[in-house]
Amino acid sequence: QVQLVESGGGLVQAGGSLRLSCGASGRPFSFYSVGWFRQAPGNEREFVAAIPWSGNTYYADSVKGRFTISRDNAKNTVTLQLNSRKPEDTAVYYCARRFGGPSVVPGAYTTWGQGTQVPVSS
């Protein structure tokens, strides 16, 4: 049974940076796309970024130019670098994986982590 575990969350001031990591136990990320999503209180879970096996990257318009997703297949980890944080970035961040190409739809992903809280102070 594969488990995904997010780490690196924590309070950051607006304009600051933070790095989130997603690790996997069990089967590796090989040939899987990994996505990051976030959910703020009262909101639906929304797409943030995704990276397929090929290493191409995809971003939501709201984070493009500020966040960077990358993967290290040898270490079985996917990282999301959050720069120039804004208060509206406050949310619980989740990583998820799906076999094949990336998707912006949460329901397309089959395995999820428990989430990590990332509040941003103004």
DOTI-20636 format. One record per atom (N, C-alpha, C): atom name; residue number from 1; x, y, z. Coordinates in nm, 3 decimals. Layout:
BEGIN
BAVO / CA / NUM / X / Y / Z
...
***
This chain:
BEGIN
BAVO / N / 1 / 0.085 / -0.118 / 0.000
BAVO / CA / 1 / 0.000 / 0.000 / 0.000
BAVO / C / 1 / 0.089 / 0.124 / 0.000
BAVO / N / 2 / 0.070 / 0.208 / -0.101
BAVO / CA / 2 / 0.152 / 0.328 / -0.111
BAVO / C / 2 / 0.098 / 0.435 / -0.017
BAVO / N / 3 / 0.188 / 0.503 / 0.048
BAVO / CA / 3 / 0.150 / 0.616 / 0.131
BAVO / C / 3 / 0.230 / 0.737 / 0.088
BAVO / N / 4 / 0.163 / 0.849 / 0.081
BAVO / CA / 4 / 0.230 / 0.975 / 0.051
BAVO / C / 4 / 0.235 / 1.058 / 0.178
BAVO / N / 5 / 0.347 / 1.122 / 0.199
BAVO / CA / 5 / 0.364 / 1.202 / 0.320
BAVO / C / 5 / 0.420 / 1.338 / 0.282
BAVO / N / 6 / 0.347 / 1.443 / 0.319
BAVO / CA / 6 / 0.394 / 1.578 / 0.295
BAVO / C / 6 / 0.471 / 1.628 / 0.417
BAVO / N / 7 / 0.568 / 1.712 / 0.393
BAVO / CA / 7 / 0.644 / 1.774 / 0.502
BAVO / C / 7 / 0.689 / 1.912 / 0.459
BAVO / N / 8 / 0.725 / 1.993 / 0.560
BAVO / CA / 8 / 0.780 / 2.125 / 0.531
BAVO / C / 8 / 0.684 / 2.240 / 0.556
BAVO / N / 9 / 0.562 / 2.211 / 0.596
BAVO / CA / 9 / 0.466 / 2.319 / 0.621
BAVO / C / 9 / 0.503 / 2.400 / 0.743
BAVO / N / 10 / 0.441 / 2.517 / 0.754
BAVO / CA / 10 / 0.466 / 2.603 / 0.868
BAVO / C / 10 / 0.434 / 2.747 / 0.836
BAVO / N / 11 / 0.430 / 2.830 / 0.939
BAVO / CA / 11 / 0.394 / 2.970 / 0.923
BAVO / C / 11 / 0.506 / 3.046 / 0.851
BAVO / N / 12 / 0.466 / 3.125 / 0.754
BAVO / CA / 12 / 0.560 / 3.208 / 0.679
BAVO / C / 12 / 0.499 / 3.346 / 0.664
BAVO / N / 13 / 0.581 / 3.447 / 0.674
BAVO / CA / 13 / 0.533 / 3.583 / 0.650
BAVO / C / 13 / 0.512 / 3.606 / 0.501
BAVO / N / 14 / 0.421 / 3.695 / 0.469
BAVO / CA / 14 / 0.398 / 3.730 / 0.329
BAVO / C / 14 / 0.530 / 3.773 / 0.266
BAVO / N / 15 / 0.554 / 3.724 / 0.146
BAVO / CA / 15 / 0.678 / 3.753 / 0.077
BAVO / C / 15 / 0.787 / 3.652 / 0.102
BAVO / N / 16 / 0.766 / 3.566 / 0.201
BAVO / CA / 16 / 0.866 / 3.468 / 0.238
BAVO / C / 16 / 0.859 / 3.343 / 0.151
BAVO / N / 17 / 0.949 / 3.249 / 0.181
BAVO / CA / 17 / 0.959 / 3.126 / 0.102
BAVO / C / 17 / 0.945 / 3.004 / 0.192
BAVO / N / 18 / 0.906 / 2.895 / 0.129
BAVO / CA / 18 / 0.888 / 2.769 / 0.201
BAVO / C / 18 / 0.904 / 2.658 / 0.101
BAVO / N / 19 / 0.954 / 2.544 / 0.147
BAVO / CA / 19 / 0.966 / 2.428 / 0.059
BAVO / C / 19 / 0.888 / 2.313 / 0.118
BAVO / N / 20 / 0.801 / 2.259 / 0.038
BAVO / CA / 20 / 0.724 / 2.141 / 0.075
BAVO / C / 20 / 0.780 / 2.020 / 0.002
BAVO / N / 21 / 0.779 / 1.908 / 0.071
BAVO / CA / 21 / 0.824 / 1.784 / 0.009
BAVO / C / 21 / 0.715 / 1.679 / 0.019
BAVO / N / 22 / 0.711 / 1.594 / -0.081
BAVO / CA / 22 / 0.617 / 1.482 / -0.085
BAVO / C / 22 / 0.699 / 1.356 / -0.105
BAVO / N / 23 / 0.691 / 1.267 / -0.009
BAVO / CA / 23 / 0.763 / 1.141 / -0.018
BAVO / C / 23 / 0.665 / 1.027 / -0.029
BAVO / N / 24 / 0.714 / 0.915 / -0.082
BAVO / CA / 24 / 0.628 / 0.799 / -0.101
BAVO / C / 24 / 0.693 / 0.675 / -0.044
BAVO / N / 25 / 0.614 / 0.597 / 0.023
BAVO / CA / 25 / 0.660 / 0.466 / 0.066
BAVO / C / 25 / 0.599 / 0.362 / -0.028
BAVO / N / 26 / 0.646 / 0.243 / -0.022
BAVO / CA / 26 / 0.593 / 0.141 / -0.111
BAVO / C / 26 / 0.643 / 0.160 / -0.252
BAVO / N / 27 / 0.555 / 0.150 / -0.348
BAVO / CA / 27 / 0.596 / 0.165 / -0.486
BAVO / C / 27 / 0.642 / 0.308 / -0.513
BAVO / N / 28 / 0.740 / 0.328 / -0.594
BAVO / CA / 28 / 0.793 / 0.462 / -0.618
BAVO / C / 28 / 0.701 / 0.543 / -0.709
BAVO / N / 29 / 0.749 / 0.662 / -0.742
BAVO / CA / 29 / 0.674 / 0.753 / -0.827
BAVO / C / 29 / 0.694 / 0.725 / -0.976
BAVO / N / 30 / 0.772 / 0.621 / -1.006
BAVO / CA / 30 / 0.802 / 0.595 / -1.147
BAVO / C / 30 / 0.677 / 0.584 / -1.232
BAVO / N / 31 / 0.674 / 0.658 / -1.342
BAVO / CA / 31 / 0.566 / 0.659 / -1.440
BAVO / C / 31 / 0.437 / 0.719 / -1.384
BAVO / N / 32 / 0.444 / 0.778 / -1.267
BAVO / CA / 32 / 0.328 / 0.847 / -1.210
BAVO / C / 32 / 0.345 / 0.998 / -1.223
BAVO / N / 33 / 0.235 / 1.065 / -1.240
BAVO / CA / 33 / 0.234 / 1.210 / -1.228
BAVO / C / 33 / 0.204 / 1.244 / -1.082
BAVO / N / 34 / 0.267 / 1.349 / -1.035
BAVO / CA / 34 / 0.243 / 1.395 / -0.898
BAVO / C / 34 / 0.190 / 1.538 / -0.904
BAVO / N / 35 / 0.087 / 1.562 / -0.831
BAVO / CA / 35 / 0.029 / 1.695 / -0.827
BAVO / C / 35 / 0.025 / 1.750 / -0.686
BAVO / N / 36 / 0.029 / 1.881 / -0.678
BAVO / CA / 36 / 0.006 / 1.950 / -0.551
BAVO / C / 36 / -0.126 / 2.024 / -0.561
BAVO / N / 37 / -0.205 / 2.011 / -0.458
BAVO / CA / 37 / -0.332 / 2.080 / -0.449
BAVO / C / 37 / -0.336 / 2.154 / -0.315
BAVO / N / 38 / -0.430 / 2.245 / -0.301
BAVO / CA / 38 / -0.446 / 2.312 / -0.173
BAVO / C / 38 / -0.593 / 2.337 / -0.146
BAVO / N / 39 / -0.623 / 2.348 / -0.019
BAVO / CA / 39 / -0.761 / 2.371 / 0.021
BAVO / C / 39 / -0.764 / 2.467 / 0.138
BAVO / N / 40 / -0.824 / 2.583 / 0.115
BAVO / CA / 40 / -0.842 / 2.681 / 0.221
BAVO / C / 40 / -0.977 / 2.657 / 0.288
BAVO / N / 41 / -0.993 / 2.701 / 0.411
BAVO / CA / 41 / -1.120 / 2.680 / 0.483
BAVO / C / 41 / -1.238 / 2.734 / 0.403
BAVO / N / 42 / -1.338 / 2.651 / 0.386
BAVO / CA / 42 / -1.458 / 2.692 / 0.315
BAVO / C / 42 / -1.448 / 2.685 / 0.164
BAVO / N / 43 / -1.331 / 2.649 / 0.114
BAVO / CA / 43 / -1.311 / 2.642 / -0.031
BAVO / C / 43 / -1.295 / 2.498 / -0.077
BAVO / N / 44 / -1.313 / 2.478 / -0.206
BAVO / CA / 44 / -1.287 / 2.347 / -0.263
BAVO / C / 44 / -1.137 / 2.328 / -0.283
BAVO / N / 45 / -1.099 / 2.204 / -0.293
BAVO / CA / 45 / -0.959 / 2.174 / -0.319
BAVO / C / 45 / -0.925 / 2.219 / -0.461
BAVO / N / 46 / -0.813 / 2.290 / -0.475
BAVO / CA / 46 / -0.777 / 2.344 / -0.605
BAVO / C / 46 / -0.637 / 2.301 / -0.647
BAVO / N / 47 / -0.621 / 2.295 / -0.775
BAVO / CA / 47 / -0.493 / 2.256 / -0.837
BAVO / C / 47 / -0.390 / 2.365 / -0.815
BAVO / N / 48 / -0.267 / 2.323 / -0.785
BAVO / CA / 48 / -0.156 / 2.417 / -0.770
BAVO / C / 48 / -0.049 / 2.391 / -0.876
BAVO / N / 49 / -0.002 / 2.269 / -0.883
BAVO / CA / 49 / 0.106 / 2.236 / -0.977
BAVO / C / 49 / 0.110 / 2.086 / -0.996
BAVO / N / 50 / 0.168 / 2.044 / -1.107
BAVO / CA / 50 / 0.182 / 1.901 / -1.134
BAVO / C / 50 / 0.307 / 1.877 / -1.216
BAVO / N / 51 / 0.360 / 1.756 / -1.199
BAVO / CA / 51 / 0.479 / 1.718 / -1.275
BAVO / C / 51 / 0.467 / 1.572 / -1.312
BAVO / N / 52 / 0.468 / 1.540 / -1.439
BAVO / CA / 52 / 0.462 / 1.400 / -1.482
BAVO / C / 52 / 0.601 / 1.337 / -1.480
BAVO / N / 53 / 0.605 / 1.212 / -1.518
BAVO / CA / 53 / 0.730 / 1.138 / -1.521
BAVO / C / 53 / 0.833 / 1.207 / -1.610
BAVO / N / 54 / 0.787 / 1.271 / -1.717
BAVO / CA / 54 / 0.878 / 1.336 / -1.812
BAVO / C / 54 / 0.951 / 1.455 / -1.751
BAVO / N / 55 / 0.895 / 1.511 / -1.643
BAVO / CA / 55 / 0.957 / 1.627 / -1.581
BAVO / C / 55 / 0.901 / 1.760 / -1.627
BAVO / N / 56 / 0.809 / 1.758 / -1.724
BAVO / CA / 56 / 0.742 / 1.883 / -1.761
BAVO / C / 56 / 0.664 / 1.935 / -1.641
BAVO / N / 57 / 0.645 / 2.064 / -1.637
BAVO / CA / 57 / 0.577 / 2.123 / -1.521
BAVO / C / 57 / 0.452 / 2.199 / -1.564
BAVO / N / 58 / 0.353 / 2.199 / -1.477
BAVO / CA / 58 / 0.226 / 2.264 / -1.502
BAVO / C / 58 / 0.186 / 2.339 / -1.375
BAVO / N / 59 / 0.135 / 2.461 / -1.393
BAVO / CA / 59 / 0.101 / 2.545 / -1.279
BAVO / C / 59 / -0.035 / 2.611 / -1.295
BAVO / N / 60 / -0.099 / 2.634 / -1.182
BAVO / CA / 60 / -0.216 / 2.719 / -1.183
BAVO / C / 60 / -0.171 / 2.862 / -1.208
BAVO / N / 61 / -0.254 / 2.939 / -1.273
BAVO / CA / 61 / -0.218 / 3.078 / -1.304
BAVO / C / 61 / -0.187 / 3.157 / -1.178
BAVO / N / 62 / -0.253 / 3.124 / -1.070
BAVO / CA / 62 / -0.237 / 3.199 / -0.945
BAVO / C / 62 / -0.099 / 3.182 / -0.882
BAVO / N / 63 / -0.027 / 3.078 / -0.921
BAVO / CA / 63 / 0.104 / 3.053 / -0.860
BAVO / C / 63 / 0.218 / 3.057 / -0.961
BAVO / N / 64 / 0.184 / 3.069 / -1.087
BAVO / CA / 64 / 0.286 / 3.068 / -1.191
BAVO / C / 64 / 0.386 / 3.181 / -1.169
BAVO / N / 65 / 0.514 / 3.148 / -1.176
BAVO / CA / 65 / 0.618 / 3.246 / -1.154
BAVO / C / 65 / 0.660 / 3.260 / -1.009
BAVO / N / 66 / 0.581 / 3.202 / -0.918
BAVO / CA / 66 / 0.614 / 3.211 / -0.776
BAVO / C / 66 / 0.646 / 3.073 / -0.716
BAVO / N / 67 / 0.579 / 2.970 / -0.763
BAVO / CA / 67 / 0.600 / 2.835 / -0.712
BAVO / C / 67 / 0.676 / 2.753 / -0.817
BAVO / N / 68 / 0.753 / 2.657 / -0.768
BAVO / CA / 68 / 0.828 / 2.569 / -0.857
BAVO / C / 68 / 0.813 / 2.426 / -0.809
BAVO / N / 69 / 0.772 / 2.338 / -0.899
BAVO / CA / 69 / 0.761 / 2.197 / -0.866
BAVO / C / 69 / 0.876 / 2.122 / -0.932
BAVO / N / 70 / 0.930 / 2.025 / -0.862
BAVO / CA / 70 / 1.039 / 1.946 / -0.917
BAVO / C / 70 / 1.030 / 1.806 / -0.858
BAVO / N / 71 / 1.099 / 1.711 / -0.921
BAVO / CA / 71 / 1.095 / 1.575 / -0.871
BAVO / C / 71 / 1.233 / 1.513 / -0.877
BAVO / N / 72 / 1.258 / 1.425 / -0.784
BAVO / CA / 72 / 1.381 / 1.346 / -0.781
BAVO / C / 72 / 1.338 / 1.200 / -0.775
BAVO / N / 73 / 1.337 / 1.136 / -0.890
BAVO / CA / 73 / 1.286 / 0.999 / -0.896
BAVO / C / 73 / 1.374 / 0.901 / -0.819
BAVO / N / 74 / 1.501 / 0.928 / -0.814
BAVO / CA / 74 / 1.591 / 0.839 / -0.740
BAVO / C / 74 / 1.561 / 0.843 / -0.590
BAVO / N / 75 / 1.521 / 0.959 / -0.541
BAVO / CA / 75 / 1.490 / 0.975 / -0.399
BAVO / C / 75 / 1.341 / 0.959 / -0.371
BAVO / N / 76 / 1.264 / 0.940 / -0.478
BAVO / CA / 76 / 1.120 / 0.919 / -0.462
BAVO / C / 76 / 1.052 / 1.036 / -0.392
BAVO / N / 77 / 1.090 / 1.156 / -0.432
BAVO / CA / 77 / 1.032 / 1.276 / -0.370
BAVO / C / 77 / 0.994 / 1.378 / -0.477
BAVO / N / 78 / 0.894 / 1.456 / -0.445
BAVO / CA / 78 / 0.854 / 1.569 / -0.528
BAVO / C / 78 / 0.850 / 1.691 / -0.437
BAVO / N / 79 / 0.907 / 1.800 / -0.483
BAVO / CA / 79 / 0.921 / 1.920 / -0.403
BAVO / C / 79 / 0.841 / 2.034 / -0.464
BAVO / N / 80 / 0.781 / 2.113 / -0.379
BAVO / CA / 80 / 0.713 / 2.236 / -0.422
BAVO / C / 80 / 0.777 / 2.352 / -0.348
BAVO / N / 81 / 0.845 / 2.437 / -0.422
BAVO / CA / 81 / 0.908 / 2.556 / -0.366
BAVO / C / 81 / 0.809 / 2.672 / -0.377
BAVO / N / 82 / 0.778 / 2.731 / -0.263
BAVO / CA / 82 / 0.683 / 2.841 / -0.260
BAVO / C / 82 / 0.759 / 2.970 / -0.230
BAVO / N / 83 / 0.762 / 3.059 / -0.326
BAVO / CA / 83 / 0.827 / 3.188 / -0.309
BAVO / C / 83 / 0.723 / 3.300 / -0.316
BAVO / N / 84 / 0.763 / 3.416 / -0.268
BAVO / CA / 84 / 0.676 / 3.535 / -0.275
BAVO / C / 84 / 0.535 / 3.503 / -0.226
BAVO / N / 85 / 0.531 / 3.443 / -0.106
BAVO / CA / 85 / 0.403 / 3.398 / -0.053
BAVO / C / 85 / 0.308 / 3.515 / -0.032
BAVO / N / 86 / 0.181 / 3.486 / -0.055
BAVO / CA / 86 / 0.075 / 3.584 / -0.033
BAVO / C / 86 / -0.021 / 3.530 / 0.071
BAVO / N / 87 / -0.093 / 3.617 / 0.140
BAVO / CA / 87 / -0.190 / 3.567 / 0.239
BAVO / C / 87 / -0.291 / 3.472 / 0.178
BAVO / N / 88 / -0.327 / 3.493 / 0.054
BAVO / CA / 88 / -0.425 / 3.405 / -0.011
BAVO / C / 88 / -0.368 / 3.267 / -0.043
BAVO / N / 89 / -0.241 / 3.247 / -0.021
BAVO / CA / 89 / -0.181 / 3.115 / -0.037
BAVO / C / 89 / -0.204 / 3.027 / 0.086
BAVO / N / 90 / -0.259 / 3.086 / 0.190
BAVO / CA / 90 / -0.286 / 3.009 / 0.312
BAVO / C / 90 / -0.384 / 2.896 / 0.285
BAVO / N / 91 / -0.342 / 2.774 / 0.317
BAVO / CA / 91 / -0.425 / 2.657 / 0.290
BAVO / C / 91 / -0.356 / 2.533 / 0.345
BAVO / N / 92 / -0.427 / 2.424 / 0.341
BAVO / CA / 92 / -0.364 / 2.294 / 0.363
BAVO / C / 92 / -0.320 / 2.245 / 0.224
BAVO / N / 93 / -0.195 / 2.207 / 0.214
BAVO / CA / 93 / -0.140 / 2.162 / 0.087
BAVO / C / 93 / -0.130 / 2.010 / 0.086
BAVO / N / 94 / -0.175 / 1.951 / -0.024
BAVO / CA / 94 / -0.175 / 1.806 / -0.040
BAVO / C / 94 / -0.095 / 1.768 / -0.164
BAVO / N / 95 / -0.025 / 1.657 / -0.154
BAVO / CA / 95 / 0.032 / 1.598 / -0.275
BAVO / C / 95 / -0.048 / 1.474 / -0.309
BAVO / N / 96 / -0.049 / 1.440 / -0.436
BAVO / CA / 96 / -0.126 / 1.326 / -0.483
BAVO / C / 96 / -0.059 / 1.269 / -0.606
BAVO / N / 97 / -0.088 / 1.146 / -0.637
BAVO / CA / 97 / -0.028 / 1.085 / -0.755
BAVO / C / 97 / -0.135 / 1.014 / -0.837
BAVO / N / 98 / -0.104 / 1.004 / -0.965
BAVO / CA / 98 / -0.189 / 0.928 / -1.056
BAVO / C / 98 / -0.100 / 0.866 / -1.162
BAVO / N / 99 / -0.141 / 0.752 / -1.213
BAVO / CA / 99 / -0.064 / 0.685 / -1.315
BAVO / C / 99 / -0.090 / 0.753 / -1.449
BAVO / N / 100 / 0.016 / 0.785 / -1.519
BAVO / CA / 100 / 0.001 / 0.849 / -1.649
BAVO / C / 100 / 0.020 / 0.999 / -1.642
BAVO / N / 101 / -0.047 / 1.070 / -1.732
BAVO / CA / 101 / -0.027 / 1.213 / -1.744
BAVO / C / 101 / -0.089 / 1.292 / -1.631
BAVO / N / 102 / -0.050 / 1.419 / -1.616
BAVO / CA / 102 / -0.102 / 1.501 / -1.508
BAVO / C / 102 / -0.244 / 1.547 / -1.535
BAVO / N / 103 / -0.309 / 1.593 / -1.431
BAVO / CA / 103 / -0.445 / 1.644 / -1.442
BAVO / C / 103 / -0.462 / 1.756 / -1.340
BAVO / N / 104 / -0.551 / 1.849 / -1.370
BAVO / CA / 104 / -0.583 / 1.956 / -1.276
BAVO / C / 104 / -0.704 / 1.920 / -1.191
BAVO / N / 105 / -0.761 / 1.805 / -1.215
BAVO / CA / 105 / -0.882 / 1.761 / -1.146
BAVO / C / 105 / -0.844 / 1.672 / -1.027
BAVO / N / 106 / -0.882 / 1.711 / -0.907
BAVO / CA / 106 / -0.846 / 1.629 / -0.790
BAVO / C / 106 / -0.894 / 1.484 / -0.801
BAVO / N / 107 / -1.012 / 1.464 / -0.855
BAVO / CA / 107 / -1.068 / 1.330 / -0.864
BAVO / C / 107 / -0.991 / 1.237 / -0.955
BAVO / N / 108 / -0.901 / 1.291 / -1.035
BAVO / CA / 108 / -0.822 / 1.208 / -1.126
BAVO / C / 108 / -0.705 / 1.141 / -1.054
BAVO / N / 109 / -0.677 / 1.183 / -0.933
BAVO / CA / 109 / -0.564 / 1.129 / -0.858
BAVO / C / 109 / -0.612 / 1.020 / -0.763
BAVO / N / 110 / -0.532 / 0.916 / -0.751
BAVO / CA / 110 / -0.576 / 0.797 / -0.679
BAVO / C / 110 / -0.518 / 0.783 / -0.539
BAVO / N / 111 / -0.406 / 0.849 / -0.515
BAVO / CA / 111 / -0.342 / 0.839 / -0.384
BAVO / C / 111 / -0.310 / 0.978 / -0.333
BAVO / N / 112 / -0.343 / 1.002 / -0.208
BAVO / CA / 112 / -0.326 / 1.134 / -0.148
BAVO / C / 112 / -0.250 / 1.127 / -0.017
BAVO / N / 113 / -0.180 / 1.234 / 0.012
BAVO / CA / 113 / -0.120 / 1.249 / 0.143
BAVO / C / 113 / -0.221 / 1.309 / 0.239
BAVO / N / 114 / -0.178 / 1.324 / 0.364
BAVO / CA / 114 / -0.265 / 1.376 / 0.468
BAVO / C / 114 / -0.273 / 1.528 / 0.469
BAVO / N / 115 / -0.182 / 1.592 / 0.402
BAVO / CA / 115 / -0.183 / 1.738 / 0.395
BAVO / C / 115 / -0.092 / 1.802 / 0.498
BAVO / N / 116 / -0.045 / 1.920 / 0.464
BAVO / CA / 116 / 0.037 / 1.997 / 0.556
BAVO / C / 116 / -0.011 / 2.141 / 0.557
BAVO / N / 117 / -0.025 / 2.197 / 0.675
BAVO / CA / 117 / -0.079 / 2.332 / 0.690
BAVO / C / 117 / 0.027 / 2.436 / 0.655
BAVO / N / 118 / -0.012 / 2.533 / 0.573
BAVO / CA / 118 / 0.081 / 2.639 / 0.535
BAVO / C / 118 / 0.010 / 2.773 / 0.549
BAVO / N / 119 / 0.014 / 2.831 / 0.668
BAVO / CA / 119 / -0.046 / 2.962 / 0.686
BAVO / C / 119 / 0.052 / 3.072 / 0.646
BAVO / N / 120 / 0.000 / 3.183 / 0.600
BAVO / CA / 120 / 0.081 / 3.297 / 0.563
BAVO / C / 120 / 0.031 / 3.418 / 0.640
BAVO / N / 121 / 0.118 / 3.479 / 0.713
BAVO / CA / 121 / 0.081 / 3.599 / 0.788
BAVO / C / 121 / 0.104 / 3.722 / 0.704
BAVO / N / 122 / 0.017 / 3.819 / 0.717
BAVO / CA / 122 / 0.029 / 3.942 / 0.637
BAVO / C / 122 / 0.115 / 4.043 / 0.708
***
